[in-house]
Amino acid sequence: MAYTSNLQQTNTAGEKQKYALEIANRIFLQRQFPVKRTFVRLIQSNHRGQLQGIDFRQKAAAIRTVNGWVSNQTHGKIKDLISASNINSNTVLMLLNAIYFKGTWKKQFNSSDTKEKPFYVTANQSIQVKMMSTKNSVLSYSDDKLRMVGLPYEGGNVHMFLVLPRKRFSLAAVEKSLTGKKLLENFAHSKELELRVFAKQSFS
């Protein structure tokens, strides 16, 4: 299948590039729960997902197993994905997808070029926070609802897109309008521009 081929290429492309992009799937299934063989073959051959037996009734052990897999696939970036509240007596299957990316900015932010800028915590109230900036060639898209900026990484046509609503605190409405199809259209209509980009020193 084309999806499988593309996924395999995604997981290996970084070997020749200056970035790492890894995708992994795992299905945790309650032991002794009946499942059709055709389903198992479909998951293993077409989606690179692997079935793993687990006993969700042993809640603490199941949490350790699931979180351990996630931590391993994300190189320790995500350690506690699930907790006891995510498992109950009806839990028989858990489908997980992990994506890990590590790259280097094509043009680094210069920490010495840091200035205090207003950051709005409410519609009418702002605080001063330290912002780094860089003048960079970026991909840019804008319409009446939002602006998008794609910051390039080294090693290929890879960008991190930041979405900024035109109206403050309208992110929820913008998120509802951003379907996968709409995002792809926005990417396709992005233009390369020379812009000065400001970013917080850290964000999560």
Beta strands, then each sheet from edge to edge (+ up, - down):
strand 1: 20-30
strand 2: 49-54
strand 3: 93-102
strand 4: 114-120
strand 5: 126-142
strand 6: 146-152
strand 7: 159-165
strand 8: 191-200
sheet 1: 2+ 1+ 3-
sheet 2: 4+ 5- 6+ 7-
sheet 3: 4+ 5- 8+
end
